[in-house]
């Protein structure tokens, strides 16, 4: 009993001395420590905020919920939240480089449309994102009563007709057509949504004077962006990148989760730049009540291509980022989430700018994982898996591009059979890439339980940066 008491007394005296010796042996730049929950929360918050701000989605399907009950409205809200929020965020988490490629394609398409009609790039974005939607007026007793009242007003007050014509000329397609009367102020006209208008229909209505593009002030009013929120997210992103750089300069290790977050941060910043002029989270389109002309040859080609394409070709076009060639907007209720406009020529380098962008940024995203090449892993097996995943994620995008280029070239010039044989191994590259992505995510989570002491050390000046 006395021996135990003596051992306890000695150990209790040695503990403060050991702690003081460890504190004295630490370098001056590592006087502070960070916690594991702080590391995880910082990474998850940075990824979520960057994706949330970077995603500039297309206009969803317009739905009239005025006459619906609370349960029906709730179901529609859940469906819209799932389709317009959860699905895009999940896709961006899984394939951020593909989403970046779609952003670049939309940027190129919006610039091309804006140049063809003499508009701004912001207006070009608004056209290809489904900003204009064709509606059909509904017949009902309220409409008949209003038309009767308007006829009486026109008979007793002829000047109203002239006023209506002036307003109609000023509002374009947002006002009733020539065969329709001016809307009554108390009429809440919604109509029946038919389909979104593509760039061909919008250009036709612009040329015939039946449509007027919203100006910059109108588009800014439709946006749901918040300057303060963007500023805080920029500060958060800047702080995180600065912390990663400072840790490398201070020779402090980065956790695998921080390396993955750094890759997402770089891609989402590039997305935000590509979507800089795109209106942010527009929820309702401009209603158009006009008669459209016959399909153009491009629209007819899209319709035929949409009907003749099988599931395998559809999957390939989505993977290549050319899914817009399979979408006829006159045949759907809303613009797809990552719709990027019509491609005039499939071999046009400018229109296919999303593919090289996806390859280049995908390669850089994989190369970021080489920052963990010499990290202290709990076992050599984990280190080998991380290195294998980093090599696979970096090599697959350029290998797929080179293989597809030479396979298509040989198929068109030399032999269709040889070109097809070259294409077959390419189908193994996407699974290999996703295996590498999965391995890095799993290792990033598993290694959190066995981080080295240096991973908890923080640089001295990090608290001077405002961050979450």
C-alpha positions in Angstrom: 0.0 0.0 0.0 2.8 2.4 0.9 4.6 1.4 -2.4 1.5 2.3 -4.4 1.2 5.6 -2.6 4.8 6.4 -3.3 4.5 5.6 -7.0 1.4 7.7 -7.3 3.1 10.6 -5.6 6.1 10.4 -7.9 3.9 10.2 -11.0 1.8 13.2 -10.0 4.9 15.2 -9.5 6.4 14.1 -12.8 3.3 14.9 -14.9 3.6 18.7 -14.5 7.3 18.6 -15.1 6.8 16.5 -18.3 4.1 18.9 -19.6 6.4 21.9 -19.0 9.3 20.2 -20.7 7.1 19.4 -23.8 5.8 23.0 -23.9 9.4 24.3 -23.7 10.5 21.9 -26.5 7.8 23.0 -28.9 8.8 25.5 -31.6 7.7 29.1 -31.2 5.4 28.9 -34.3 3.3 26.1 -32.7 2.3 27.4 -29.4 -1.3 26.7 -30.2 -3.2 23.5 -30.9 -6.3 22.8 -32.9 -8.8 20.1 -32.1 -10.0 17.2 -34.2 -13.6 18.6 -34.3 -12.3 21.9 -35.4 -10.4 20.4 -38.3 -13.4 18.4 -39.5 -15.8 21.3 -39.0 -13.6 23.6 -40.9 -13.2 21.2 -43.9 -16.9 20.3 -44.1 -18.0 24.0 -43.8 -15.6 25.1 -46.5 -16.7 22.4 -48.9 -20.4 23.1 -48.3 -20.2 26.8 -48.5 -18.0 26.8 -51.6 -20.4 24.4 -53.5 -23.4 26.4 -52.3 -22.2 29.7 -53.6 -20.5 28.3 -56.8 -23.6 26.5 -58.1 -25.6 28.7 -60.5 -28.4 26.5 -61.5 -30.9 26.8 -64.3 -34.5 27.9 -63.8 -36.7 25.1 -62.4 -40.1 24.1 -63.7 -42.8 26.8 -62.9 -45.6 25.4 -60.8 -48.8 27.1 -59.8 -49.5 26.3 -56.1 -52.2 28.9 -55.5 -55.1 26.5 -55.7 -53.3 23.6 -53.9 -53.6 22.5 -50.3 -50.9 22.6 -47.7 -50.0 19.0 -48.2 -49.7 19.3 -52.0 -47.6 22.4 -51.6 -45.3 20.6 -49.1 -44.8 17.7 -51.5 -44.0 20.1 -54.4 -41.5 22.0 -52.1 -39.8 18.7 -51.1 -39.6 17.6 -54.7 -38.2 21.0 -55.8 -35.6 20.9 -52.9 -34.5 17.4 -53.8 -34.2 18.2 -57.5 -32.9 21.8 -57.4 -30.6 21.5 -54.3 -29.7 18.0 -53.1 -29.1 16.5 -56.6 -26.8 19.3 -57.8 -24.9 19.4 -54.6 -24.4 15.6 -54.7 -23.3 15.7 -58.3 -20.8 18.4 -57.5 -19.5 16.4 -54.5 -19.0 13.3 -56.7 -17.7 14.9 -60.0 -16.8 18.5 -59.4 -14.6 18.6 -62.5 -17.5 17.6 -64.6 -19.7 20.3 -63.2 -16.9 22.8 -63.9 -16.8 21.6 -67.5 -20.5 22.3 -67.7 -20.0 25.8 -66.3 -17.4 26.5 -69.0 -19.7 25.2 -71.7 -22.5 27.4 -70.5 -20.1 30.4 -70.4 -19.1 29.7 -74.1 -22.8 29.2 -75.1 -23.9 32.3 -73.3 -21.1 34.4 -75.0 -22.0 33.0 -78.4 -25.8 33.7 -78.0 -25.1 37.2 -76.6 -22.8 38.0 -79.5 -25.3 36.8 -82.1 -28.1 39.1 -80.8 -26.0 42.0 -79.6 -26.8 41.4 -75.9 -24.7 41.1 -72.7 -23.3 37.8 -71.5 -25.7 38.0 -68.5 -28.6 38.1 -70.9 -27.2 35.3 -72.9 -27.0 33.2 -69.7 -30.6 34.1 -68.9 -31.7 32.8 -72.3 -29.9 29.4 -72.2 -30.8 28.8 -68.5 -34.6 28.7 -69.3 -35.3 32.3 -68.4 -38.2 32.4 -70.8 -41.1 29.9 -70.6 -44.0 29.5 -72.9 -47.4 29.6 -71.2 -50.9 29.0 -72.4 -53.8 31.1 -71.0 -56.5 29.2 -69.2 -60.1 29.5 -70.1 -62.4 30.1 -67.2 -65.3 32.2 -65.9 -63.0 34.8 -64.3 -61.4 35.5 -67.7 -64.8 35.8 -69.4 -66.0 38.3 -66.8 -62.8 40.3 -67.2 -63.0 40.4 -70.9 -66.6 41.7 -70.7 -65.5 44.4 -68.3 -62.7 45.4 -70.6 -65.0 45.6 -73.6 -67.3 47.9 -71.7 -64.4 50.1 -70.7 -63.1 50.3 -74.3 -66.6 51.3 -75.5 -67.1 54.0 -73.0 -63.4 55.2 -72.8 -61.7 54.9 -76.2 -58.4 56.2 -74.9 -57.8 53.0 -72.9 -57.3 51.1 -76.1 -54.5 53.4 -77.1 -52.9 53.1 -73.7 -53.1 49.3 -73.9 -51.3 49.4 -77.2 -48.5 51.5 -75.8 -48.1 49.2 -72.8 -48.2 46.2 -75.1 -45.4 47.6 -77.3 -43.3 48.4 -74.3 -43.6 45.1 -72.5 -43.1 42.7 -75.4 -44.1 39.2 -74.8 -44.8 39.8 -71.1 -48.0 41.6 -72.2 -50.9 40.0 -74.0 -50.9 39.6 -77.8 -52.9 41.6 -80.2 -55.9 39.3 -80.0 -56.0 39.6 -76.2 -57.1 42.4 -73.9 -55.1 44.2 -71.4 -54.9 42.4 -68.1 -57.0 43.7 -65.3 -55.0 44.8 -62.2 -56.8 42.4 -59.9 -56.4 39.4 -62.2 -53.7 37.0 -61.1 -53.0 35.3 -64.4 -50.7 32.3 -64.3 -51.7 30.1 -67.2 -50.5 26.7 -68.0 -46.8 26.1 -68.4 -46.0 24.5 -71.8 -42.2 24.3 -72.2 -39.1 26.5 -71.9 -37.9 28.5 -74.8 -34.5 27.7 -76.4 -32.3 30.2 -78.0 -33.9 29.8 -81.4 -37.4 30.6 -80.2 -36.1 33.6 -78.1 -34.1 35.0 -81.1 -37.2 34.6 -83.3 -39.4 36.5 -80.8 -36.7 39.2 -80.5 -36.5 39.7 -84.2 -40.3 39.9 -84.6 -40.5 42.4 -81.8 -42.7 40.2 -79.6 -40.1 39.9 -76.8 -37.8 42.3 -75.0 -34.9 41.1 -72.9 -34.7 42.1 -69.2 -32.1 44.7 -68.6 -29.3 44.4 -66.0 -31.4 45.9 -63.2 -34.3 43.4 -63.8 -31.9 40.5 -63.8 -30.1 41.7 -60.7 -33.6 42.0 -59.0 -34.3 38.3 -59.9 -31.0 37.1 -58.4 -31.0 35.6 -54.9 -27.4 36.5 -54.3 -26.3 38.2 -51.0 -23.2 40.3 -51.0 -22.5 39.8 -47.3 -22.8 36.0 -47.6 -20.4 36.0 -50.6 -17.9 38.2 -48.7 -17.9 35.9 -45.7 -17.5 32.8 -47.9 -14.6 34.5 -49.7 -13.0 35.2 -46.3 -13.5 31.6 -45.3 -12.0 30.3 -48.5 -9.1 32.7 -48.3 -8.4 31.6 -44.7 -8.4 27.9 -45.5 -6.1 28.3 -48.5 -3.8 30.5 -46.5 -3.7 28.0 -43.6 -2.8 25.2 -46.0 0.1 27.3 -47.5 1.3 28.3 -44.0 1.3 24.8 -42.8 3.5 23.7 -45.7 5.8 26.6 -45.2 6.0 25.8 -41.5 6.6 22.1 -42.4 3.5 21.0 -40.5 1.5 18.1 -42.1 -1.8 18.6 -43.7 -4.5 16.0 -42.9 -5.9 14.0 -45.8 -9.3 15.6 -45.3 -7.7 19.1 -45.7 -6.0 18.0 -48.9 -9.4 16.9 -50.4 -11.0 20.1 -49.2 -8.2 22.1 -50.9 -9.0 20.4 -54.2 -12.7 21.2 -53.9 -11.9 24.8 -53.1 -9.8 25.3 -56.2 -12.5 23.7 -58.5 -15.4 25.7 -56.9 -13.5 28.9 -57.3 -13.1 28.1 -61.0 -16.8 27.4 -61.2 -17.7 30.7 -59.7 -15.5 32.5 -62.2 -17.1 30.7 -65.1 -20.6 31.5 -63.7 -19.8 35.1 -62.7 -22.3 36.7 -65.1 -25.0 34.0 -64.7 -28.1 35.1 -62.6 -28.0 33.3 -59.3 -30.9 31.0 -58.2 -33.7 32.5 -60.4 -36.8 30.6 -59.3 -39.4 31.7 -61.9 -39.0 32.5 -65.6 -40.5 35.2 -67.7 -43.9 34.1 -68.9 -44.4 34.3 -72.7 -47.9 34.1 -74.3 -47.1 33.9 -78.0 -47.5 31.6 -80.9 -44.2 30.0 -81.9 -43.2 29.3 -85.5 -42.4 25.9 -87.0 -39.3 24.2 -85.8 -36.0 25.3 -87.3 -33.7 22.7 -88.8 -31.6 22.7 -85.6 -34.7 22.1 -83.4 -35.8 19.3 -85.7 -32.4 17.7 -85.5 -32.5 17.9 -81.7 -36.0 16.3 -81.7 -34.9 13.4 -84.0 -31.7 12.9 -82.1 -33.5 12.8 -78.8 -36.0 10.2 -80.0 -33.3 8.0 -81.7 -30.7 7.9 -79.0 -30.5 4.8 -76.8 -29.5 4.7 -73.1 -25.8 3.9 -73.8 -25.4 6.8 -76.1 -27.2 9.0 -73.6 -24.8 7.9 -70.8 -21.8 8.6 -73.0 -23.0 12.0 -74.0 -23.6 12.9 -70.3 -20.2 11.7 -69.4 -18.6 13.7 -72.3 -20.7 16.8 -71.3 -22.5 16.9 -74.7 -26.0 16.0 -73.3 -27.4 19.2 -74.7 -27.4 17.5 -78.1 -30.1 15.1 -76.8 -32.5 17.7 -75.3 -35.3 19.3 -77.3 -36.7 22.0 -75.1 -40.0 22.0 -76.9 -40.5 18.4 -75.6 -39.7 18.9 -71.9 -41.2 20.8 -69.1 -38.1 22.4 -67.8 -34.5 23.0 -68.7 -32.2 20.2 -67.3 -30.1 21.1 -64.3 -26.8 21.3 -66.2 -28.1 22.2 -69.7 -25.4 24.1 -71.6 -27.2 25.2 -74.8 -27.1 23.9 -78.4 -23.8 23.0 -79.9 -23.6 24.2 -83.5 -20.7 21.9 -84.5 -19.6 18.9 -82.4 -16.0 19.4 -83.6 -16.0 23.1 -82.8 -13.2 23.6 -80.3 -14.9 26.6 -78.7 -18.2 24.9 -78.2 -16.5 21.8 -76.7 -14.4 23.9 -74.4 -15.9 22.1 -71.4 -14.2 18.8 -72.3 -10.5 20.1 -72.2 -11.4 22.1 -69.2 -12.8 19.0 -67.4 -9.6 17.1 -68.3 -7.2 19.9 -67.2 -9.0 20.7 -64.0 -9.6 17.0 -63.3 -5.9 16.4 -63.6 -5.1 19.3 -61.3 -7.7 18.0 -58.8 -5.9 14.7 -58.8 -2.5 16.3 -58.6 -3.5 18.1 -55.4 -3.6 14.7 -53.7 0.1 14.4 -54.2 0.5 16.8 -51.3 -0.2 13.7 -49.1 2.4 11.5 -50.9 4.8 11.7 -47.9 2.3 12.2 -45.1 2.6 10.0 -42.0 0.0 7.4 -42.5 -0.9 4.8 -39.8 0.4 2.0 -42.0 2.4 1.5 -45.2 -0.6 -0.1 -46.8 -2.7 3.0 -46.4 0.1 5.1 -47.8 0.3 2.8 -50.8 -3.4 3.1 -51.4 -3.3 6.9 -51.2 -0.4 7.0 -53.7 -2.3 4.6 -56.0 -5.4 6.7 -55.9 -3.5 10.0 -56.5 -1.8 8.5 -59.6 -5.1 7.1 -60.9 -7.1 10.4 -60.4 -4.3 12.3 -62.1 -3.7 10.0 -65.1 -7.3 9.0 -66.0 -8.6 12.3 -67.4 -5.7 12.9 -69.9 -5.7 9.2 -70.8 -9.4 9.2 -71.6 -9.0 12.3 -73.7 -6.0 11.0 -75.7 -7.7 7.6 -76.1 -11.0 9.1 -77.3 -9.1 11.3 -79.8 -7.0 8.6 -81.4 -9.9 6.1 -81.3 -12.2 8.5 -83.1 -9.4 9.5 -85.6 -8.7 5.8 -86.5 -12.3 5.0 -86.7 -13.0 7.7 -89.1 -9.9 7.4 -91.3 -8.5 3.9 -91.1 -10.7 1.1 -89.7 -14.0 1.3 -87.8 -13.2 -2.0 -86.1 -9.8 -0.9 -84.8 -11.2 2.4 -83.6 -14.0 0.5 -81.7 -11.4 -1.8 -80.1 -9.5 1.3 -78.8 -12.7 2.7 -77.4 -13.5 -0.4 -75.3 -10.7 0.0 -72.7 -11.8 3.6 -72.2 -14.9 2.3 -70.4 -12.7 1.0 -67.7 -11.2 4.4 -66.9 -14.2 6.1 -65.2 -14.6 3.2 -62.7 -10.9 3.4 -62.0 -11.2 7.1 -61.4 -14.1 6.7 -59.0 -12.3 3.9 -57.2 -9.5 6.4 -56.6 -11.9 9.0 -55.4 -13.5 6.6 -53.0 -10.2 5.4 -51.7 -9.1 9.0 -50.9 -12.3 9.8 -49.1 -12.2 6.6 -47.0 -8.6 7.1 -46.1 -9.2 10.7 -45.2 -11.9 9.7 -42.7 -10.1 6.6 -41.3 -6.8 8.5 -40.7 -8.6 11.1 -38.6 -8.5 8.6 -35.7 -4.7 8.3 -35.8 -3.4 11.7 -36.6 0.2 12.5 -35.6 0.9 15.2 -33.0 2.2 17.7 -35.6 -1.2 17.5 -37.4 -2.8 19.2 -34.3 -0.3 22.0 -34.2 -1.5 25.3 -35.6 0.5 28.2 -37.0 0.7 31.2 -34.8 -1.0 33.7 -37.0 -4.0 31.6 -38.1 -6.3 33.1 -35.5 -5.9 36.6 -37.0 -7.9 35.5 -40.0 -11.7 35.6 -39.5 -13.0 32.1 -40.1 -15.6 29.6 -39.1 
